[in-house]
Amino acid sequence: MRSLLIGIVSAVVSSSYLISVSNARGGDWGCEVILCLSNPGGPSQYAECRPPIRKLWRELAKGHSFPTCSGVGFKASRRGYEPYYCDKDYRLTTRYGDRRREASCVSTSPQTVANDQCYSDSGSAVRSSGWNWNDGRRQCRRYVTTRPHVRSQPHYVDVTIDGIGSQRVWY
């Protein structure tokens, strides 16, 4: 019974969403974009949304501003650029390496590592590694650094739609 109810609700929401997109006027590209971006299933889930969303990616990639839609309460941030991201429980940091800035991911809490990776920063105010006892065994724990992942779509715009919420749109 519950799955039937979920199916009926999904069909009603999907059909009303498609009606809204298909009824948008030809000059309302910005409104089509907002409708498509507000879809919980993703901006390109429905065929009617693919052309306006592809156009959005092209326009933003060329440096153009986010489209507007009169009569709808929404805001778009300035374009942003974040080429790297880290796994859960890691934070992105930037440091200066050999002649340039380098991005890396550092664990947010100390991790258990092999004993040969344990070292002491005697001159540092922040202790980066140390020995701990666990079940009668000595273990080394330290903050682990890894390489960040590279985004395939590093540019973004934060879109806020009144009554719906906000969403970061990557392109």
C-alpha positions in Angstrom: 0.0 0.0 0.0 2.8 2.4 0.9 4.6 1.8 -2.4 1.4 2.4 -4.3 0.9 5.7 -2.5 4.5 6.7 -3.2 4.0 5.8 -6.9 0.8 8.0 -7.1 2.5 10.9 -5.4 5.5 10.6 -7.7 3.3 10.5 -10.8 1.4 13.6 -9.7 4.5 15.6 -8.9 6.2 14.5 -12.1 3.3 15.4 -14.3 2.7 18.8 -12.7 6.5 19.5 -13.0 6.4 18.6 -16.7 3.3 20.8 -17.3 5.1 23.7 -15.6 8.2 23.4 -17.8 6.2 22.9 -21.0 4.0 25.9 -20.3 6.9 28.3 -19.8 6.9 30.9 -22.6 9.6 30.9 -25.3 11.2 34.1 -23.9 11.4 32.7 -20.4 14.6 30.8 -20.7 15.6 32.0 -17.2 12.3 30.6 -15.8 12.8 27.3 -17.5 16.3 27.1 -16.0 14.9 27.8 -12.5 12.2 25.2 -12.9 14.6 22.6 -14.1 17.2 23.3 -11.3 14.4 23.0 -8.7 13.7 19.4 -9.8 14.8 17.1 -6.9 15.6 14.4 -9.6 18.3 16.7 -11.2 18.1 19.4 -13.7 18.3 17.1 -16.8 16.0 14.3 -15.6 13.2 15.3 -18.1 13.8 15.8 -21.8 12.1 19.2 -21.7 14.9 20.5 -19.4 17.9 19.3 -21.4 18.0 22.1 -24.0 17.7 25.0 -21.5 20.2 23.4 -19.1 22.7 22.7 -21.9 22.4 26.3 -22.9 22.9 27.4 -19.3 26.2 25.4 -19.1 27.4 26.9 -22.4 26.5 30.5 -21.3 28.1 30.2 -17.9 31.2 28.6 -19.4 31.6 31.7 -21.6 31.5 33.9 -18.6 27.9 35.2 -19.0 25.8 35.8 -16.0 23.1 33.5 -14.6 19.8 34.1 -16.4 17.0 36.0 -14.8 13.3 35.2 -14.4 10.8 38.0 -13.6 8.2 37.2 -11.1 10.1 34.4 -9.4 12.0 35.0 -6.1 15.4 33.7 -6.7 19.0 34.8 -6.4 22.2 33.6 -8.0 25.6 34.2 -6.5 28.6 35.2 -8.5 30.4 32.4 -10.3 32.8 30.5 -8.2 35.7 28.1 -9.0 36.7 25.1 -6.8 38.8 22.6 -8.9 39.5 20.2 -5.9 37.5 18.4 -3.3 38.3 15.9 -0.5 36.7 12.8 0.9 34.5 12.8 4.0 36.5 13.5 7.2 39.2 15.4 5.3 39.5 19.1 4.7 41.0 20.9 1.7 44.1 22.9 2.5 46.5 24.9 0.4 50.2 25.1 1.0 53.2 26.4 -0.8 55.4 23.7 -2.4 58.3 24.0 -4.8 57.6 27.4 -6.4 53.8 27.1 -6.4 50.7 26.6 -4.3 49.6 23.0 -3.8 46.2 21.7 -2.7 46.0 18.7 -0.3 43.5 17.0 1.9 44.2 16.6 5.6 42.3 14.3 7.9 40.1 16.2 10.4 41.2 13.8 13.2 44.3 11.7 13.8 44.4 8.3 12.0 46.2 5.1 12.9 49.2 4.7 10.6 52.2 2.3 10.3 54.8 2.7 12.9 57.4 3.8 10.4 55.2 6.8 9.5 55.3 8.1 13.1 57.6 11.1 13.6 57.9 13.9 16.1 57.8 17.6 15.4 59.8 18.7 18.5 60.0 22.3 17.4 56.3 22.6 16.5 53.6 24.0 18.7 51.1 21.5 17.0 51.8 17.9 17.5 51.2 16.1 14.2 51.8 12.5 15.4 52.1 10.5 18.5 52.1 7.1 20.1 49.0 5.8 21.8 48.3 2.5 23.6 45.3 0.5 22.3 44.5 -3.0 23.7 48.1 -3.2 25.1 49.7 -2.4 21.8 51.5 0.8 20.9 50.1 2.6 17.8 51.0 5.7 16.0 48.3 8.2 15.2 48.7 11.3 13.1 46.9 13.6 10.7 47.0 12.0 7.2 47.6 14.0 4.1 46.3 12.9 0.7 45.9 14.3 -2.8 42.6 16.0 -3.5 40.2 14.8 -6.2 39.8 17.0 -9.3 36.3 18.0 -10.3 35.2 17.5 -13.8 33.0 20.6 -13.5 35.0 23.0 -11.3 32.8 26.2 -11.8 29.7 26.8 -9.7 26.8 29.2 -9.0 24.8 29.1 -5.8 21.1 29.4 -6.6 18.5 30.3 -4.0 14.9 29.8 -4.9 12.3 31.2 -2.4 10.2 28.5 -0.8 12.4 25.7 -2.1 15.9 26.3 -0.7 19.4 26.7 -2.2 21.5 24.6 -4.4 25.1 24.8 -5.7 25.0 24.2 -9.5 28.3 22.8 -10.9 29.3 23.3 -14.5 
